[in-house]
Amino acid sequence: MLWNKKMKKITEEQCLNLLKERFPNFIPYWDSSVSCWETTEGMLAQMIPFSQYAEDVLKNNNIVEIKNIFDFVEFLLCGGNESVRNGIATCFLEYLFNIDAAGIKFTSFCQYLGKKSLDYCRVWDKLCGNRTEGLWPTSCKD
């Protein structure tokens, strides 16, 4: 899936449709989270179940799907509107720091992060005063 600067920015509604279309196995995560929210609007409502889906994919070490997820995340960081970009960054990518602490290390998936994703994670890591293993050049692609 390619995006170029002449295309319209991806909206929140389009993002959810793309998630369901691109990741059919995500749909049960979405369906189960819908009952927990008063509203299903907004990037937080979309990214929580998508983050949980990605965590399970990482636990199962499904390399093809891991690559698809991170390619899609990069696509949204490049082609999403401000709300989509912020949601991907602050909800999805920051979630990765939580699963790193829970045992799914950056070293196991950092090679799949795109440039914008990696840049964001490194800035966030620095802001938090951390140096997460697997996130920096000595252990991950530059």
N, C-alpha and C positions, 0 to 999 in steps of 0.2 A: 504494500500500500504506500503510494508516494503522495507527497503533498508538496505543492509549490506555492510561492508567495502570492501568486495571482488568484489562488483559490480562496473562497470565503473561509473564515475561521469556523472551526467546529464548535457548536453550541453544546450546552449540557444535555439537552434532549437528544441531539444527534450522537453525543458520546454514549449515552445509555443504549441507543439502538445499535451503535457500532459494537459495543461490548457484547451484547446479546448475539449479534450476527457473527462476530469473529470468534467468540468463545462460548459455544453452546453449553459446555459443561459448567459455565459460570451461572447459568439461568437458575438452577436450584438454590444457589447462594443468594441470588437476588430475591427469588420468591420467598425464601425463609426470612430475609431481612425486612421485606415489605410489611410484614405483620408487626414488626417491632417499632415502626416509625409512624408518627401521625401524618407525615408527608413523605413522599418519595422524591421530592424535588430537591435539587441542590447536589453539589459534588460530594459532600460528606456522605449523603445517603447512598450514592453510587460507589464511592471508593471503599467504604468499609467492607461490603461483601466482596468487591473485587480484590481487595487486599487479602481477605481471608482465603479466597479462591487461589490467589497466587502463592500464599503461604503453603497451602496443601499441595500445590503443584511442585513447589520447591522441596517439600518433605518427601514427595514421591520421586524426586529427581527425574522428572519427565523433561528431558533436555529440549526436545522439539517445542513443547508447550512453553517452557521457560523462555526460550528465545523469542517465541511469538509474543509473549506477554511484554517482554522488555522492548521489543521492536515497536509494539503498539504504544507503550508508554512514551517512547521517544517521539513517535508520530504525533501523539497528543501534545507533547511539550512544544513541538515545532508548529503544529497546525491548529491548536485549540485557541479559543478566545481566552481572555484573561481569567475568567472563572474556571475554565477547564484546566488551563495551565497551573493555576494556583491549587486546584483540587488534586491534580496529579502530584504536584510537588509536596504540598503540606499534608495531604492525607495518605497517598500511596507511598511515595518515596520515604517519608519520615516513618511510616509504619515499618519499613525495612530495618530501621534501627532497633525497634522493639523486638523483632524476631531474631536479630543478631544476638541480643541479650538473652533470648530464650533458646539459643542453640543453633539456629540456621545462620551460619556465618557469611559475611560478605564475600569471603574467599570462595564460597561455593557457587556464587552467581555473578560476581563483579564483572567477569568477562563479557556478560551479556548486556550490561548497562551501556546505553548510548552516551555520546559526548555530553549532551545537555543534562541527562540524568546524573551522570558521574560528577559533572561540575556542581550541580545543585547539592548532591550528597556531601561532597567535600566542603562546600561552603557551610552547610548546616553542621557538619561534624566540627569544623573549626569554631563556629559560633557557640557550640555547646562545650568547647574546650576539650574535645576528644580527638583521638587519632585511631579510628576504628580499623582494626586489622582487616585487610582485604580491600580497603577503600583507597589506599595510597599507592603511588607508583612502584614501590618495591614489591608489592604483592598483587597488583592488578594492572590491566592495560592502562596506558596513559591517554 
